[in-house]
Amino acid sequence: MEEIQRIVAIESPVVRNLEITYCYSRLASATAARVGAGAGANWCTYATWASRQAGGTIRGDDLLADLSRRLGDARPLLHPVTTLWRKLLRRGLFDPESRLGRLTAELHTPFDAFELASDAVARGNLKVFEEIGLQFARYLETGRPTGFTEGLLSQAFAHYEQARTERDPKRHAELALLANLEIGLHEQTRLQPEILEALDAASATEEDLGRRALDALVPSASRWWGWARASAAAALGLPARALQRASGKLAREVITANLMVLALPGRVLLLGAHLPDAYPPELSEPADPELIALLARFDPVPPAGDESGSRDWSDFHQRMHYIVHLFRVFQLTEQLAEPPFTPQQLASIERGQIPAGEL
């Protein structure tokens, strides 16, 4: 539990996310050892890869990835920019406690949306880890979470304990899936504000760009007469707003696209597309009444088709429908237990540094 508190106290959102991701992977391994390998993935298993994906938005890698896709064969031209970007990150580009981070926060540009999305995702990453990660640590240490006598988290850890002593493979997997979904439901309920904020980040930056452009170009304009200042701001506002519209459109596309992707070992999932994979045999026809009831809350009622893709990730029901499908499909996929970082990357993270190269 001290390790959880140490990570929560890290001020740099970029370094903290790397530590959170690594800690989730260790919690996942420890939980699997307690609950039993036959149960398959636990909630921390999925949290590992979701946190790793969130790191791309927190670090601002989303824009670089999108530019690389757009450049195609000319992507080597982006290499100097990528190198500079990573150097700026290591100097605290998105760290509000660093001099560079404070400067970034004070400067208003048409790309403010990426900074706002980074901040929203970082806060969500921390919120969930501080709450649910801590409960997993307590569960592993004491056999039960603390502070929860009822509700989804209490039910989930009780189901993990039931799975621990279950010998029937089907019942074992069903109890683990039920616990994962209960924690997932709690998590997504808690994350709803940050998800909305991240997806709306581009719109949130559309304000008086003419005034901001004037202040940036002519700092002494604050001492001008009101009519002169207003006229100059209006003149600068036309090109500034055109730039805002273009960059805002790009920001919305990039932010939405990267929030709608999940990279798993050997697989990249587009969350807006249907997941066609079959359920493992142990979970194809659930028998547990609680699991059946929870699945029914988010699965379409027959004869409606089970289209799992989420058209709008901000829609709680659509998001949960995809997550229910995702958890059920990958419950017994062993590759999810792979480490999220290489040994060289882990060595850097343990030193409190951002690893070199792609993450």
C-alpha positions in Angstrom: 0.0 0.0 0.0 3.0 2.3 0.6 4.0 1.8 -3.0 0.5 3.0 -4.2 0.8 6.1 -2.0 4.3 6.8 -3.3 3.1 6.6 -6.9 0.1 8.8 -6.2 2.4 11.5 -4.8 4.5 11.7 -8.0 3.9 15.2 -9.4 4.9 14.6 -13.0 1.8 13.2 -14.8 4.0 11.5 -17.4 6.3 9.7 -15.0 3.3 8.9 -12.7 1.4 7.3 -15.6 4.4 5.1 -16.4 4.6 4.0 -12.7 0.9 3.4 -12.6 1.0 1.2 -15.7 3.9 -0.8 -14.3 2.2 -1.1 -10.9 -1.0 -2.4 -12.5 1.0 -5.1 -14.2 2.4 -6.3 -10.9 -1.0 -6.1 -9.2 -2.4 -8.2 -12.1 0.2 -10.9 -11.6 -0.3 -11.0 -7.8 -4.1 -11.1 -8.2 -3.8 -14.0 -10.8 -1.6 -15.9 -8.3 -4.2 -15.4 -5.6 -7.4 -16.1 -7.6 -5.9 -18.9 -9.7 -4.5 -19.0 -13.2 -7.7 -20.7 -14.5 -9.7 -17.6 -13.8 -7.8 -15.7 -16.6 -7.5 -12.0 -16.7 -8.4 -9.8 -13.7 -9.4 -6.1 -13.8 -5.8 -5.0 -13.3 -4.8 -6.9 -16.4 -7.0 -4.7 -18.5 -6.1 -1.6 -16.5 -2.4 -2.2 -17.4 -3.1 -1.9 -21.1 -5.6 0.9 -20.7 -3.2 2.9 -18.6 -0.4 2.3 -21.2 -2.7 3.6 -23.9 -3.7 6.6 -21.8 0.0 7.4 -21.5 0.1 8.3 -25.2 -2.5 11.1 -24.7 -0.9 12.2 -21.4 2.6 12.5 -23.1 1.1 14.2 -26.2 2.2 11.3 -28.5 -1.2 11.3 -30.1 -0.4 14.3 -32.4 3.0 12.8 -33.4 1.3 9.5 -34.2 -1.4 11.2 -36.3 1.2 13.2 -38.2 3.2 10.1 -38.9 0.1 8.4 -40.4 -0.7 11.4 -42.5 2.9 11.7 -43.8 3.0 8.0 -45.0 6.2 7.4 -46.9 7.5 10.8 -45.8 7.3 10.0 -42.1 11.2 10.0 -41.7 10.8 13.8 -42.1 9.1 13.8 -38.7 12.1 12.2 -36.9 13.8 15.5 -35.8 10.4 16.8 -34.5 9.9 13.5 -32.6 13.3 13.7 -31.0 12.7 17.3 -29.9 9.3 16.5 -28.6 10.6 13.7 -26.4 13.4 16.0 -25.1 10.8 18.6 -24.1 8.7 15.9 -22.4 11.7 14.9 -20.3 12.2 18.6 -19.3 8.6 18.7 -18.1 6.5 19.9 -21.0 3.2 18.8 -19.4 4.5 19.0 -15.8 2.8 22.1 -14.2 5.5 22.1 -11.5 8.3 22.6 -14.0 9.3 25.9 -15.5 8.6 24.6 -19.0 5.3 23.2 -17.9 4.2 26.5 -16.4 5.2 28.3 -19.6 3.2 25.8 -21.6 0.2 26.4 -19.4 0.4 30.2 -19.7 0.9 30.2 -23.5 -2.4 29.9 -25.4 -2.2 28.3 -28.8 -4.7 26.7 -31.2 -3.4 23.4 -29.9 -4.4 24.0 -26.3 -6.8 21.1 -26.8 -4.0 18.5 -26.6 -2.9 19.9 -23.3 -6.4 19.9 -21.9 -7.0 16.4 -23.1 -3.7 15.3 -21.6 -4.7 16.9 -18.2 -8.1 15.3 -18.2 -6.8 11.8 -19.0 -4.0 12.2 -16.4 -6.5 13.1 -13.7 -8.7 10.1 -14.7 -5.6 7.8 -14.7 -4.7 9.0 -11.2 -8.3 8.9 -9.8 -8.9 5.3 -10.8 -5.5 4.1 -9.6 -5.7 6.0 -6.3 -9.1 4.4 -5.6 -9.1 0.9 -7.2 -5.4 0.2 -7.3 -5.3 0.9 -3.6 -8.2 -1.6 -3.0 -6.4 -4.3 -4.9 -3.2 -3.7 -2.8 -5.4 -4.0 0.4 -7.1 -7.1 -1.0 -3.8 -8.8 -1.7 -2.4 -7.9 1.7 -5.5 -8.6 3.9 -7.8 -10.7 1.7 -10.4 -8.0 1.5 -10.7 -4.3 0.5 -11.3 -1.8 3.3 -13.8 1.0 3.5 -16.3 -0.8 1.3 -19.1 -2.8 3.1 -21.4 -2.7 0.1 -21.6 -1.7 -3.6 -19.8 -2.9 -6.7 -16.2 -3.0 -5.3 -17.2 -5.0 -2.2 -19.2 -7.4 -4.4 -16.3 -7.7 -6.9 -13.7 -8.7 -4.3 -16.1 -11.2 -2.7 -16.5 -12.8 -6.2 -12.7 -12.9 -6.6 -12.5 -14.8 -3.3 -15.2 -17.2 -4.4 -13.3 -17.8 -7.6 -10.2 -18.6 -5.5 -11.7 -21.7 -4.0 -13.8 -22.8 -7.1 -12.6 -26.0 -8.8 -15.0 -26.1 -11.7 -13.3 -24.3 -14.7 -16.5 -22.8 -16.1 -17.7 -21.5 -12.7 -14.1 -20.2 -12.0 -14.0 -18.2 -15.2 -17.5 -16.8 -14.7 -16.8 -15.6 -11.2 -13.7 -13.8 -12.3 -15.5 -12.2 -15.3 -18.3 -11.1 -12.9 -15.8 -9.5 -10.6 -14.0 -7.8 -13.5 -17.2 -6.3 -14.9 -18.3 -5.1 -11.5 -15.1 -3.2 -11.1 -15.2 -2.0 -14.7 -18.7 -0.6 -14.1 -17.5 1.2 -11.0 -14.5 2.5 -12.9 -16.4 3.9 -15.9 -19.0 5.6 -13.6 -16.2 7.4 -11.8 -14.4 8.3 -15.1 -17.4 9.8 -16.9 -16.5 13.4 -16.1 -12.9 13.1 -17.3 -13.9 11.2 -20.5 -16.3 13.9 -21.4 -13.7 16.6 -20.7 -11.1 14.9 -22.8 -13.4 14.4 -25.8 -14.6 18.1 -25.5 -11.1 19.5 -25.1 -11.0 21.0 -28.6 -14.3 22.9 -28.1 -13.2 24.1 -24.7 -10.3 26.1 -26.2 -12.4 28.1 -28.7 -12.4 31.5 -27.1 -11.2 35.1 -27.9 -8.1 34.2 -29.9 -7.9 37.7 -31.4 -7.3 39.2 -27.9 -4.9 36.5 -27.0 -2.9 36.9 -30.2 -2.7 40.6 -29.6 -1.4 40.1 -26.0 1.2 37.7 -27.3 2.4 39.8 -30.2 2.1 43.2 -28.5 2.4 42.9 -24.7 2.1 46.7 -24.3 -1.4 46.5 -25.9 -2.9 46.2 -22.5 -2.2 49.9 -22.0 -3.9 51.0 -25.2 -7.2 52.8 -25.3 -10.1 50.4 -25.3 -11.3 51.2 -28.8 -7.8 50.7 -30.3 -7.3 47.5 -28.4 -10.7 46.1 -29.6 -10.1 47.1 -33.2 -6.6 45.4 -33.3 -8.0 42.3 -31.6 -10.8 42.1 -34.1 -8.3 42.4 -37.0 -6.1 39.7 -35.6 -9.2 37.6 -34.7 -10.0 36.7 -38.3 -6.9 34.8 -39.2 -6.7 33.5 -35.6 -10.2 32.1 -35.8 -9.4 30.5 -39.1 -6.4 28.8 -37.6 -8.4 27.8 -34.6 -11.0 26.1 -36.8 -8.4 24.2 -38.7 -6.4 23.2 -35.7 -9.5 22.5 -33.7 -10.8 20.1 -36.3 -7.4 18.4 -36.3 -7.4 18.3 -32.5 -10.9 16.7 -32.3 -10.0 14.1 -34.9 -6.7 13.2 -33.2 -8.0 13.2 -29.6 -11.1 11.2 -30.5 -9.2 8.7 -32.7 -6.6 8.0 -29.9 -9.2 7.7 -27.2 -11.0 5.1 -29.4 -8.0 2.8 -29.7 -6.7 0.1 -27.3 -3.3 -1.6 -28.0 -3.1 -5.1 -26.5 -0.2 -7.5 -27.0 -0.2 -8.4 -30.7 -3.5 -6.6 -31.4 -4.8 -3.1 -31.8 -8.5 -2.6 -31.2 -10.6 0.1 -32.7 -13.2 0.8 -30.1 -15.7 2.1 -32.6 -15.6 -1.1 -34.6 -17.4 -4.3 -33.8 -15.3 -7.0 -32.0 -16.1 -10.1 -34.0 -14.1 -12.6 -31.8 -15.9 -15.6 -30.4 -16.3 -16.0 -26.6 -14.2 -18.7 -25.0 -16.2 -21.9 -24.5 -16.3 -21.4 -20.7 -18.1 -18.1 -21.1 -20.2 -18.7 -24.2 -23.3 -19.6 -22.3 -23.1 -18.2 -18.7 -24.9 -20.0 -15.9 -24.2 -17.7 -13.0 -27.4 -15.6 -12.3 -25.5 -12.5 -11.2 -23.4 -12.6 -14.3 -26.4 -13.1 -16.6 -28.1 -10.1 -15.0 -25.1 -7.9 -15.4 -24.6 -8.9 -19.0 -28.2 -8.2 -19.7 -27.9 -4.6 -18.6 -25.6 -3.8 -21.5 -26.2 -6.5 -24.2 -28.9 -5.9 -26.8 -32.1 -7.9 -26.3 -32.5 -10.6 -29.1 -33.3 -10.5 -32.0 -31.3 -7.3 -32.1 -27.8 -7.8 -33.4 -24.9 -7.6 -30.9 -22.9 -4.8 -32.6 -20.3 -4.1 -29.9 -18.6 -1.0 -31.5 -19.1 2.3 -29.7 -20.1 5.2 -32.0 -19.8 7.7 -29.1 -17.3 6.9 -26.4 -18.7 9.6 -24.2 -22.0 7.6 -24.1 -21.8 5.5 -20.9 -24.1 2.7 -22.1 -22.2 2.4 -25.4 -18.9 2.4 -23.7 -20.0 -0.3 -21.1 -21.4 -2.4 -23.9 -18.0 -2.5 -25.6 -16.2 -3.2 -22.3 -18.5 -6.1 -21.4 -17.8 -7.6 -24.8 -14.1 -6.9 -24.5 -13.7 -8.5 -21.1 -15.7 -11.6 -22.1 -13.8 -12.2 -25.3 -10.3 -11.8 -23.8 -10.9 -13.2 -20.3 -8.8 -16.3 -21.0 -6.2 -14.8 -23.4 -2.9 -15.5 -21.8 -1.0 -12.9 -23.9 -2.6 -10.1 -21.8 -0.3 -11.1 -18.9 2.8 -10.0 -20.8 4.7 -7.1 -19.3 3.8 -3.6 -20.7 7.5 -2.4 -20.9 10.8 -3.9 -21.9 13.5 -4.5 -19.2 15.4 -1.4 -20.5 12.3 0.8 -20.2 11.6 -0.5 -16.7 15.1 0.4 -15.6 14.4 4.0 -16.7 11.0 4.1 -15.1 12.4 2.8 -11.8 14.9 5.7 -11.9 12.0 8.1 -12.3 12.9 8.8 -15.9 11.0 8.8 -19.2 12.4 5.9 -21.2 13.9 6.6 -24.6 12.2 5.5 -27.8 8.6 4.6 -28.4 6.3 3.6 -25.4 
